Amino acid sequence: MTSPGGLSVPFGTVTITERARSLIQDALARGQVSGGRLVAEFEARFAALHGVREAVAVSSGTDADTLALAVLHDFGARRGDEVIVPALSFVATGSAVLHAGFTPVFVDVDLRTLNIDAGAIEAAVTERTRAIMPVHLMGKPADMDAVLAVARRHKLAVIEDAAEAHGALWRGRRVGTIGDMGAFSTYVAHIITTIEGGVVITDREEYAEVLRSLRAHGRSCTCKRCVMSTGGGYCERRFGRPGVEDTRFVFDRIGYSSKMNELEAAVGLGHLDLYETILAKRYRNLKYALERFGALGPHLYTIGEEPHERLGPHALPVIIGKDASLRRRDLIEFLQRRRIDSRTLFASMPTQCPGFAFLGYRPGQFPNAEYLGTHGLHVGVHQDLELEHMEYVLDSLRGFLERAQR
Ligand SMILES: Cc1ncc(COP(=O)(O)O)c(C=O)c1O
């Protein structure tokens, strides 16, 4: 096996371009750091990249999920209504449903795709279901045929949690644009980053207006470009509503404090300049590992890419096969000794995350999510890694298996 020598494989990286640095300096010099023209430009470019009418930047991917769901209250949903989500995801998916005032209803996932078990969605629909929120976990598109079919039959909204799926395609369409809204995270380890942040995209203007209100405490302002914060000065609409003293201080709905700031948007704009390059390099790294992963089976397995999809190169999942008597903890430690950073493959939210215990689910109800929650991990494929790093990861996994078989 390659000597651990000089190589290390950190999980994530952040690229802060020269342009981002100079935009940050400008914003500081102008004294305009809360959401303004840079956030507006970031939104316009994010929307154009995805070919949608609207993008609304918020302060995290969790808030992107939460606010997208909270929009539904303006369109007939009631507090306590249900939202169907996969049992396995980063915990934010489930928390967001609760933050938005809904009840999460969990559906088990598929062991191979890691995504919501398409055949089990319909059985989870009740009279109180308002939405399905599939997650494109690890950049692998969820089965949107099945999700859309159930949603159409039962008149449910579809909000895609695309936090980890920048650049993923499903039947040629960008994920996040297939449902009613798509929620992205721009957290530091993600493909487009603003360090902390998130974006909701949609083609429906009326949803975007509510999103802009929700991110600012539910205030009555819904303009796409706020003249006050983008240097335009006097706002005609502010004092122009009959019977209202100051529209900015009318709060139409229960909102959140979830705005993106100019410095974050500047980092994001720098990333958007490099988007194709970053995406291509991460995809190359991921494909290199996926194409060679079969040799590690059946003890270890990963996800595949089907002809109808293109994976968003978020990370490389590594899962211990059912017949292998290997412990994930040993594998994580083995990799860490070789300076390969890893993260677990999250957990079954309802049965492995103590915060959700109050919902009353019992261990054993989500066998696949629970299995992945104890036997899966993921490692980085980011743009600062070269193929030799990917080879080093594969070599280390081989080394782990050899040692375990001795
Ligand atoms: C699937 C999923 N949903 C939501 C989030 C929340 O994003 P953030 O960390 O930006 O709040 C994450 C975080 O990475 C995620 O992986």
The ligand as an SDF file (V2000), in Angstrom:
LIG
                    3D

 16 16  0  0  0  0  0  0  0  0999 V2000
  -29.1260   16.6370    2.8150 C   0  0  0  0  0  0  0  0  0  0  0  0
  -28.8620   17.9110    3.5780 C   0  0  0  0  0  0  0  0  0  0  0  0
  -29.8830   18.7310    3.8430 N   0  0  0  0  0  0  0  0  0  0  0  0
  -29.6960   19.8940    4.4930 C   0  0  0  0  0  0  0  0  0  0  0  0
  -28.4400   20.2830    4.9080 C   0  0  0  0  0  0  0  0  0  0  0  0
  -28.2900   21.5560    5.6940 C   0  0  0  0  0  0  0  0  0  0  0  0
  -27.3980   22.4620    5.1480 O   0  0  0  0  0  0  0  0  0  0  0  0
  -26.6160   23.5120    6.0740 P   0  0  0  0  0  0  0  0  0  0  0  0
  -25.5360   22.7730    6.7740 O   0  0  0  0  0  0  0  0  0  0  0  0
  -26.1180   24.5280    5.0910 O   0  0  0  0  0  0  0  0  0  0  0  0
  -27.6070   24.0920    7.0310 O   0  0  0  0  0  0  0  0  0  0  0  0
  -27.3400   19.4670    4.6450 C   0  0  0  0  0  0  0  0  0  0  0  0
  -25.9930   19.8780    5.0650 C   0  0  0  0  0  0  0  0  0  0  0  0
  -25.0110   19.5940    4.4930 O   0  0  0  0  0  0  0  0  0  0  0  0
  -27.5430   18.2380    3.9650 C   0  0  0  0  0  0  0  0  0  0  0  0
  -26.5410   17.4100    3.7240 O   0  0  0  0  0  0  0  0  0  0  0  0
  1  2  1  0
  2  3  1  0
  2 15  2  0
  3  4  2  0
  4  5  1  0
  5  6  1  0
  5 12  2  0
  6  7  1  0
  7  8  1  0
  8  9  2  0
  8 10  1  0
  8 11  1  0
 12 13  1  0
 12 15  1  0
 13 14  2  0
 15 16  1  0
M  END
$$$$
